[in-house]
Each structure stands twice: as structure tokens, then as C-alpha cells.
Amino acid sequence: MNHLLTVLPASIPSPSQGVWHLGPIPIRAYAFAILAGIAVAVWLTSKRWVARGGQAEDVLEIAFWAVPFGIVGGRLYHVVTTPDPYWGEGGDPWKAIRIWDGGLGIWGAVALGAVGAYIGCRRLGVSFPGFADALAPGLLLAQAIGRLGNWFNQELFGAPTTMPWGLEIDWDVARTTCENAGITCTPDTLFHPTFLYEMLWNIGAALLLIFLDRRFRLGHGRVFWLYVVFYTLGRVWIEALRIDTAEEILGLRLNVWTSVLVGLGALIAFVIVGRRHPGREETVVLAAKEPETDDAAEPEPGD
């Protein structure tokens, strides 16, 4: 045990900066994390989509619709559920569109992103539930990589901790966050690295989804519903550790309530879909609409 403790780091440092400049152009780590996550999700989804009978190029076509919808939805959810920095006393409404400063709500991103994906699937004539199943593990990996943006921005960290993997936070940032949360901290205080907890949880959940999908040949949207169940299970305890400003209901953060309700709904959906559609769909390509025929066809000559 003592040997293990000597191997563990005394703390996890935060990056000294999250923005670099190429001439007048700012290069932001947060944006790179999101783009890297999207790239990994597209890559993995393409492989899984082809294995289900789809075409690899379909994924980029659907992403063309889903990604912008998801980013807008994620930002809207964040601004609506955390309004004080934008509309509260001393807030700045202009910051509501400064997405590069951080702030994307996963529930808004998934909800509106699903609308975009549905549009893309309809245009291509492919199964939306089948595509959602192919996407689910990649979506978890995208979220895991995206959390690196929070690390670079030194945001959304957890409560003070004495664990050897505690996160170092710039004192000006830590002091403001602690004051807003009513917590006493010092320049030497370390914090729970919730970005790392969620990264590890999401990667583990993605691997578990892939295993269960192969083992039980899940289909008709059940992989996606499991994704929601697994993610919300992790989000409940990780969210409870965070000390950033958030709306609360009955003493619990809004995102905790959202995770509980959405997770229960996803579990019910998983069970219902499994009873109605056991196994995996035979094809993800929707049947083409048959051309309408005239019942009163003209008789053949001689009839």
C-alpha cells in the first residue's frame, strides 16, 4: 500500500493556459477538444454503421446535420439552466454566444442533435434508431475527450479533496468559485478532478456498450437507451461533487434531477423496446416507398 502511495502523484496540475495565438487568430484548447471528440465519434460510428449494413459516407452526411444542431442545443441548455452569468446581476448577455469560453449542456446537445440526426437519416432513407445504436459508444468517447476542454479552462471542478489525485486550480479561479459556493479554501487547496472522473466513466461505459452490443446483438435503439442509462448513472455522482454555480431544486443541482429522470425514462424505454423488438434489425436501410398504381388501370386491348 505504501509503495502504491509513493507512485501516485501528489496532485494533478491544471494547464497554465487554454488559448494560444497564431498571429491574431486564437487557438483554443476547448474547441480542439470538441473537434477531436467529434472526429473520434465519426470514425467509430462509421465502422459500427458499416457493420450494421450502412454506408460509411452516410455518417458524415448525418453529422452535417447533427453536429450544428447539437452545439446550438447544448449552448441553449447551458444558458437557460445557468442564467446568472448572462442575465443575472452583473451578468453579460454577450457571453451567452461566447461558446468558446465553455458551457455546453449535454442534455440540450443530445436532444437537439437527435433532431439533426433524424433529419439526416430521413434524407438518406436509413433507420434513425439503427444509426443511434451505431453512434452511442462514439458519443460517449466524444464526451470523454470534450471534458479535456474543461481541464484547460479550469472549470466545473469538484469540491476540495485531500486525495493524491486532487486537481490544482489557479487561486483567482478557485477563490471566486469557493466564495460563490460558500466553501473555505486556500491557495494550496486541491479539488476533485471531475473532468477526469467523467472521462474515465465515459470510456468505461463506451467499452461496456460495445461488449453488450456484440454479446446480445442489440438493436432498434436499445444501445442508445443503454448509453443514456450508463451516462446518467455516472453523471449523478459526478455532478454531486461539483461546486460551480448551478440552479438547485429541493437542495439538489438541476442536472442531478435531470439525470435521474432521464435515466429512469431511458431504462423504461430500453425494456419496452426490447419486448417489442428483440434482437437486431435485419437492415438499417428503409424500404423504398412503392409507386402508387392506378386501381382503374386501362384494360389491355382485346379484353
Contacts in CASP RR format, 6 or more apart in sequence:
PFRMAT RR
TARGET T0000
AUTHOR 0000-0000-0000
METHOD contacts of the structure
MODEL  1
MNHLLTVLPASIPSPSQGVWHLGPIPIRAYAFAILAGIAVAVWLTSKRWV
ARGGQAEDVLEIAFWAVPFGIVGGRLYHVVTTPDPYWGEGGDPWKAIRIW
DGGLGIWGAVALGAVGAYIGCRRLGVSFPGFADALAPGLLLAQAIGRLGN
WFNQELFGAPTTMPWGLEIDWDVARTTCENAGITCTPDTLFHPTFLYEML
WNIGAALLLIFLDRRFRLGHGRVFWLYVVFYTLGRVWIEALRIDTAEEIL
GLRLNVWTSVLVGLGALIAFVIVGRRHPGREETVVLAAKEPETDDAAEPE
PGD
5 164 0 8 1.000
8 164 0 8 1.000
8 165 0 8 1.000
9 164 0 8 1.000
9 165 0 8 1.000
10 164 0 8 1.000
11 164 0 8 1.000
11 165 0 8 1.000
11 166 0 8 1.000
11 167 0 8 1.000
11 168 0 8 1.000
11 190 0 8 1.000
12 165 0 8 1.000
12 166 0 8 1.000
12 167 0 8 1.000
12 168 0 8 1.000
12 193 0 8 1.000
12 196 0 8 1.000
13 168 0 8 1.000
14 151 0 8 1.000
14 152 0 8 1.000
14 154 0 8 1.000
14 167 0 8 1.000
14 168 0 8 1.000
14 169 0 8 1.000
14 170 0 8 1.000
15 29 0 8 1.000
15 151 0 8 1.000
15 152 0 8 1.000
15 154 0 8 1.000
17 152 0 8 1.000
18 28 0 8 1.000
18 29 0 8 1.000
18 30 0 8 1.000
18 152 0 8 1.000
18 153 0 8 1.000
19 26 0 8 1.000
19 27 0 8 1.000
19 28 0 8 1.000
19 29 0 8 1.000
20 26 0 8 1.000
20 27 0 8 1.000
21 27 0 8 1.000
26 100 0 8 1.000
28 100 0 8 1.000
29 148 0 8 1.000
29 149 0 8 1.000
29 152 0 8 1.000
29 153 0 8 1.000
30 100 0 8 1.000
30 101 0 8 1.000
30 102 0 8 1.000
30 149 0 8 1.000
30 150 0 8 1.000
30 152 0 8 1.000
30 153 0 8 1.000
31 100 0 8 1.000
33 145 0 8 1.000
33 146 0 8 1.000
33 147 0 8 1.000
33 148 0 8 1.000
33 149 0 8 1.000
33 152 0 8 1.000
34 104 0 8 1.000
34 146 0 8 1.000
34 149 0 8 1.000
36 145 0 8 1.000
36 146 0 8 1.000
37 141 0 8 1.000
37 142 0 8 1.000
37 145 0 8 1.000
37 146 0 8 1.000
38 63 0 8 1.000
38 67 0 8 1.000
38 142 0 8 1.000
40 138 0 8 1.000
40 141 0 8 1.000
40 142 0 8 1.000
40 145 0 8 1.000
41 135 0 8 1.000
41 138 0 8 1.000
41 139 0 8 1.000
41 141 0 8 1.000
41 142 0 8 1.000
42 59 0 8 1.000
42 60 0 8 1.000
42 63 0 8 1.000
44 137 0 8 1.000
44 138 0 8 1.000
44 141 0 8 1.000
45 59 0 8 1.000
45 134 0 8 1.000
45 135 0 8 1.000
45 138 0 8 1.000
46 56 0 8 1.000
46 59 0 8 1.000
48 133 0 8 1.000
48 134 0 8 1.000
48 135 0 8 1.000
48 137 0 8 1.000
49 55 0 8 1.000
49 56 0 8 1.000
49 58 0 8 1.000
49 59 0 8 1.000
49 131 0 8 1.000
49 134 0 8 1.000
49 284 0 8 1.000
50 56 0 8 1.000
51 134 0 8 1.000
52 130 0 8 1.000
52 133 0 8 1.000
52 134 0 8 1.000
52 280 0 8 1.000
52 284 0 8 1.000
53 283 0 8 1.000
53 284 0 8 1.000
53 285 0 8 1.000
54 126 0 8 1.000
54 284 0 8 1.000
54 285 0 8 1.000
58 124 0 8 1.000
58 126 0 8 1.000
58 131 0 8 1.000
61 120 0 8 1.000
61 123 0 8 1.000
61 124 0 8 1.000
62 116 0 8 1.000
62 117 0 8 1.000
62 120 0 8 1.000
62 121 0 8 1.000
62 124 0 8 1.000
62 131 0 8 1.000
64 120 0 8 1.000
65 116 0 8 1.000
65 117 0 8 1.000
65 119 0 8 1.000
65 120 0 8 1.000
65 123 0 8 1.000
66 113 0 8 1.000
66 114 0 8 1.000
66 116 0 8 1.000
66 117 0 8 1.000
66 120 0 8 1.000
67 113 0 8 1.000
69 112 0 8 1.000
69 113 0 8 1.000
69 115 0 8 1.000
69 116 0 8 1.000
69 117 0 8 1.000
70 108 0 8 1.000
70 109 0 8 1.000
70 110 0 8 1.000
70 112 0 8 1.000
70 113 0 8 1.000
70 116 0 8 1.000
71 99 0 8 1.000
71 104 0 8 1.000
71 109 0 8 1.000
72 112 0 8 1.000
73 105 0 8 1.000
73 108 0 8 1.000
73 109 0 8 1.000
73 111 0 8 1.000
73 112 0 8 1.000
73 113 0 8 1.000
74 103 0 8 1.000
74 104 0 8 1.000
74 105 0 8 1.000
74 106 0 8 1.000
74 107 0 8 1.000
74 108 0 8 1.000
74 109 0 8 1.000
74 112 0 8 1.000
75 96 0 8 1.000
75 97 0 8 1.000
75 99 0 8 1.000
75 103 0 8 1.000
75 104 0 8 1.000
75 105 0 8 1.000
76 108 0 8 1.000
76 112 0 8 1.000
77 104 0 8 1.000
77 105 0 8 1.000
77 106 0 8 1.000
77 107 0 8 1.000
77 108 0 8 1.000
77 109 0 8 1.000
77 111 0 8 1.000
78 103 0 8 1.000
78 104 0 8 1.000
78 105 0 8 1.000
79 86 0 8 1.000
79 96 0 8 1.000
81 105 0 8 1.000
81 246 0 8 1.000
81 247 0 8 1.000
81 254 0 8 1.000
81 255 0 8 1.000
82 103 0 8 1.000
82 245 0 8 1.000
82 246 0 8 1.000
82 247 0 8 1.000
83 247 0 8 1.000
84 91 0 8 1.000
84 245 0 8 1.000
85 91 0 8 1.000
85 92 0 8 1.000
85 95 0 8 1.000
85 245 0 8 1.000
86 92 0 8 1.000
86 93 0 8 1.000
86 95 0 8 1.000
86 96 0 8 1.000
87 93 0 8 1.000
95 101 0 8 1.000
101 153 0 8 1.000
102 149 0 8 1.000
102 150 0 8 1.000
102 153 0 8 1.000
102 155 0 8 1.000
106 143 0 8 1.000
106 231 0 8 1.000
106 235 0 8 1.000
107 255 0 8 1.000
107 258 0 8 1.000
107 262 0 8 1.000
110 139 0 8 1.000
114 132 0 8 1.000
117 128 0 8 1.000
117 131 0 8 1.000
117 132 0 8 1.000
117 135 0 8 1.000
118 128 0 8 1.000
121 127 0 8 1.000
121 128 0 8 1.000
121 131 0 8 1.000
122 128 0 8 1.000
125 285 0 8 1.000
125 286 0 8 1.000
126 284 0 8 1.000
126 285 0 8 1.000
126 286 0 8 1.000
127 281 0 8 1.000
127 283 0 8 1.000
127 284 0 8 1.000
127 285 0 8 1.000
127 286 0 8 1.000
129 219 0 8 1.000
129 220 0 8 1.000
129 221 0 8 1.000
129 224 0 8 1.000
129 281 0 8 1.000
130 219 0 8 1.000
130 220 0 8 1.000
130 221 0 8 1.000
130 281 0 8 1.000
130 284 0 8 1.000
131 284 0 8 1.000
132 221 0 8 1.000
132 223 0 8 1.000
132 224 0 8 1.000
133 213 0 8 1.000
133 218 0 8 1.000
133 219 0 8 1.000
133 220 0 8 1.000
133 221 0 8 1.000
133 222 0 8 1.000
133 223 0 8 1.000
133 224 0 8 1.000
134 223 0 8 1.000
134 284 0 8 1.000
135 224 0 8 1.000
136 209 0 8 1.000
136 223 0 8 1.000
136 224 0 8 1.000
136 226 0 8 1.000
136 227 0 8 1.000
137 206 0 8 1.000
137 207 0 8 1.000
137 209 0 8 1.000
137 210 0 8 1.000
137 213 0 8 1.000
137 223 0 8 1.000
137 227 0 8 1.000
138 206 0 8 1.000
139 227 0 8 1.000
140 202 0 8 1.000
140 203 0 8 1.000
140 204 0 8 1.000
140 205 0 8 1.000
140 206 0 8 1.000
140 209 0 8 1.000
140 227 0 8 1.000
140 230 0 8 1.000
140 231 0 8 1.000
141 202 0 8 1.000
141 203 0 8 1.000
141 206 0 8 1.000
143 198 0 8 1.000
143 202 0 8 1.000
143 231 0 8 1.000
144 198 0 8 1.000
144 199 0 8 1.000
144 200 0 8 1.000
144 202 0 8 1.000
144 203 0 8 1.000
144 206 0 8 1.000
145 199 0 8 1.000
147 195 0 8 1.000
147 196 0 8 1.000
147 198 0 8 1.000
147 199 0 8 1.000
147 202 0 8 1.000
148 195 0 8 1.000
148 199 0 8 1.000
149 195 0 8 1.000
150 156 0 8 1.000
150 157 0 8 1.000
150 195 0 8 1.000
151 193 0 8 1.000
151 195 0 8 1.000
151 196 0 8 1.000
154 169 0 8 1.000
154 170 0 8 1.000
154 173 0 8 1.000
155 173 0 8 1.000
155 244 0 8 1.000
156 194 0 8 1.000
156 195 0 8 1.000
156 242 0 8 1.000
156 244 0 8 1.000
157 167 0 8 1.000
157 169 0 8 1.000
157 177 0 8 1.000
157 191 0 8 1.000
157 192 0 8 1.000
157 193 0 8 1.000
157 194 0 8 1.000
157 195 0 8 1.000
157 242 0 8 1.000
157 243 0 8 1.000
157 244 0 8 1.000
158 167 0 8 1.000
158 191 0 8 1.000
158 192 0 8 1.000
158 193 0 8 1.000
158 194 0 8 1.000
158 241 0 8 1.000
158 242 0 8 1.000
158 243 0 8 1.000
158 244 0 8 1.000
159 183 0 8 1.000
159 191 0 8 1.000
159 192 0 8 1.000
159 241 0 8 1.000
159 242 0 8 1.000
159 243 0 8 1.000
160 178 0 8 1.000
160 183 0 8 1.000
160 185 0 8 1.000
160 189 0 8 1.000
160 190 0 8 1.000
160 191 0 8 1.000
160 192 0 8 1.000
161 190 0 8 1.000
161 191 0 8 1.000
161 192 0 8 1.000
162 190 0 8 1.000
163 190 0 8 1.000
163 192 0 8 1.000
165 193 0 8 1.000
165 196 0 8 1.000
166 190 0 8 1.000
166 191 0 8 1.000
166 192 0 8 1.000
166 193 0 8 1.000
167 190 0 8 1.000
167 191 0 8 1.000
167 192 0 8 1.000
167 193 0 8 1.000
167 196 0 8 1.000
168 190 0 8 1.000
169 177 0 8 1.000
169 189 0 8 1.000
169 191 0 8 1.000
171 187 0 8 1.000
174 185 0 8 1.000
174 187 0 8 1.000
174 189 0 8 1.000
174 191 0 8 1.000
175 185 0 8 1.000
177 243 0 8 1.000
177 244 0 8 1.000
178 184 0 8 1.000
178 185 0 8 1.000
178 189 0 8 1.000
178 243 0 8 1.000
180 244 0 8 1.000
180 245 0 8 1.000
181 243 0 8 1.000
181 244 0 8 1.000
181 245 0 8 1.000
183 243 0 8 1.000
191 243 0 8 1.000
192 241 0 8 1.000
194 238 0 8 1.000
194 241 0 8 1.000
194 242 0 8 1.000
197 238 0 8 1.000
197 241 0 8 1.000
198 234 0 8 1.000
198 235 0 8 1.000
198 238 0 8 1.000
201 234 0 8 1.000
201 238 0 8 1.000
202 231 0 8 1.000
205 227 0 8 1.000
205 230 0 8 1.000
205 231 0 8 1.000
208 230 0 8 1.000
209 223 0 8 1.000
209 226 0 8 1.000
209 227 0 8 1.000
209 230 0 8 1.000
212 218 0 8 1.000
212 223 0 8 1.000
212 226 0 8 1.000
213 219 0 8 1.000
213 223 0 8 1.000
216 279 0 8 1.000
217 279 0 8 1.000
217 280 0 8 1.000
218 226 0 8 1.000
218 279 0 8 1.000
218 280 0 8 1.000
219 277 0 8 1.000
219 279 0 8 1.000
219 280 0 8 1.000
219 281 0 8 1.000
220 273 0 8 1.000
220 274 0 8 1.000
220 276 0 8 1.000
220 277 0 8 1.000
220 279 0 8 1.000
220 280 0 8 1.000
220 281 0 8 1.000
221 273 0 8 1.000
222 270 0 8 1.000
222 273 0 8 1.000
222 274 0 8 1.000
225 266 0 8 1.000
225 267 0 8 1.000
225 269 0 8 1.000
225 270 0 8 1.000
225 273 0 8 1.000
226 266 0 8 1.000
226 270 0 8 1.000
228 262 0 8 1.000
228 263 0 8 1.000
228 265 0 8 1.000
228 266 0 8 1.000
229 263 0 8 1.000
229 266 0 8 1.000
229 267 0 8 1.000
229 270 0 8 1.000
232 259 0 8 1.000
232 260 0 8 1.000
232 262 0 8 1.000
232 263 0 8 1.000
232 266 0 8 1.000
233 263 0 8 1.000
234 259 0 8 1.000
235 255 0 8 1.000
235 256 0 8 1.000
235 259 0 8 1.000
236 256 0 8 1.000
236 259 0 8 1.000
236 260 0 8 1.000
239 253 0 8 1.000
239 255 0 8 1.000
239 256 0 8 1.000
239 259 0 8 1.000
240 252 0 8 1.000
240 253 0 8 1.000
240 256 0 8 1.000
242 253 0 8 1.000
246 253 0 8 1.000
246 254 0 8 1.000
246 255 0 8 1.000
247 253 0 8 1.000
247 254 0 8 1.000
248 254 0 8 1.000
249 257 0 8 1.000
END
